[in-house]
Every structure is written in C-alpha cells, then in structure tokens.
C-alpha cells in the first residue's frame, strides 16, 4: 500500500500547530482539518481543528494527525502548509512548492 499524503507541512507550520494544540487545549482526539470552502468564484483552502468524520482520510504528518474529507482531496493535493511571521502579520498559508511561475 502506498503511503500517500495529499498535503505537507513545513517544520515551522508543524511547530506552530503543536504550539496551538497545546496552548489552546485542543482535545487529543482532534486533528488538523485541511479542506476547502466553496464560494461564488471558486474554492478557498482552509485549516482548523476537528474530530474525524465518516468521509475523512487521516494522515500523520510531522507527528500531527491531519484530516482531509475525501471530497476535498483533489483541491489540496500537492499543497504545502507554511507559517508566516513578518511585519504585516502572521498566519498559515498554502503554497504550491512545485509551481515554477507565479501569476499577478
């Protein structure tokens, strides 16, 4: 069986997720949910903490349980979750490490 993981976490993102899980007392049976929210002009990628649901695939990435609804897998495949800290703020962001160009 192939151990396929649709998304990856940078070390900085994994460190921040672990810190949030500890400081916000996220229950032990929760995982990091990665998914999409539909909208008028497409979908937005999102993350949060949640319990495993019936349609979820679960993965362990950098020691963190990660949950992805089967229906959302095609939208998150190949994405990397990073954590940004800078002058304009801080937060998680999705990147595509295989992208060779960016569009403006």
C-alpha positions in Angstrom: 0.0 0.0 0.0 1.3 3.5 -0.9 1.5 6.0 1.9 0.1 8.9 0.0 -0.2 12.3 1.8 -2.0 15.0 -0.1 -0.5 17.9 1.8 2.7 18.6 3.6 3.6 20.8 6.5 6.8 22.9 6.8 8.7 22.4 10.0 7.7 26.0 11.0 4.0 25.2 10.4 4.2 21.9 12.3 5.8 23.7 15.2 3.1 26.3 15.3 0.3 23.7 15.0 1.7 21.8 18.0 2.0 25.0 20.0 -1.7 25.9 19.2 -2.8 22.4 20.1 -1.0 22.6 23.5 -1.9 26.2 24.5 -5.5 26.1 23.3 -6.1 22.7 24.9 -7.3 21.1 21.6 -8.7 17.6 22.6 -6.4 14.7 22.0 -8.9 13.1 19.6 -8.9 16.1 17.3 -6.7 16.6 14.3 -5.7 19.3 11.9 -8.5 19.6 9.3 -7.4 20.6 5.8 -10.1 21.3 3.4 -12.0 23.8 1.1 -14.9 26.1 1.4 -16.9 26.8 -1.8 -17.7 30.3 -2.9 -19.0 32.2 -5.9 -15.6 32.4 -7.6 -14.2 29.0 -6.7 -12.9 27.5 -3.5 -10.8 28.7 -0.6 -8.4 26.4 1.2 -8.8 26.3 5.0 -7.4 24.7 8.1 -8.8 24.2 11.6 -9.1 21.6 14.3 -11.8 18.9 14.3 -12.8 15.3 15.1 -12.5 12.7 12.5 -15.7 12.2 10.4 -17.0 9.4 8.3 -15.7 10.7 5.0 -12.3 11.6 6.2 -8.9 10.3 5.2 -6.4 10.6 8.0 -2.7 11.0 7.8 0.1 11.7 10.3 2.4 14.4 9.1 5.3 15.6 11.3 3.6 13.8 14.2 0.4 15.7 13.7 -2.9 13.9 12.9 -4.2 15.5 9.7 -7.8 15.1 8.4 -9.0 15.6 4.8 -12.5 15.0 3.6 -12.3 12.6 0.6 -14.3 15.1 -1.5 -11.7 17.8 -0.8 -8.6 15.7 -1.6 -8.3 16.9 -5.3 -8.2 20.5 -4.2 -5.4 20.1 -1.6 -3.1 17.6 -3.4 0.4 19.0 -3.7 -0.2 21.9 -1.4 2.2 22.8 1.4 1.1 24.5 4.6 3.6 27.0 5.8 3.6 29.5 8.7 4.5 33.1 8.0 5.7 35.7 10.5 6.5 39.2 9.3 5.9 42.9 9.5 2.5 42.6 8.0 1.3 39.9 10.4 1.5 36.2 11.0 -0.5 33.2 9.9 -0.8 30.0 8.0 -0.6 30.0 4.2 -0.9 27.4 1.5 1.8 27.2 -1.1 2.5 25.1 -4.1 6.1 24.0 -3.9 6.1 22.6 -7.5 5.0 25.9 -9.0 7.6 27.3 -11.3 6.0 30.7 -12.0 3.6 33.0 -10.3 0.8 35.0 -11.8 -0.1 38.5 -10.8 
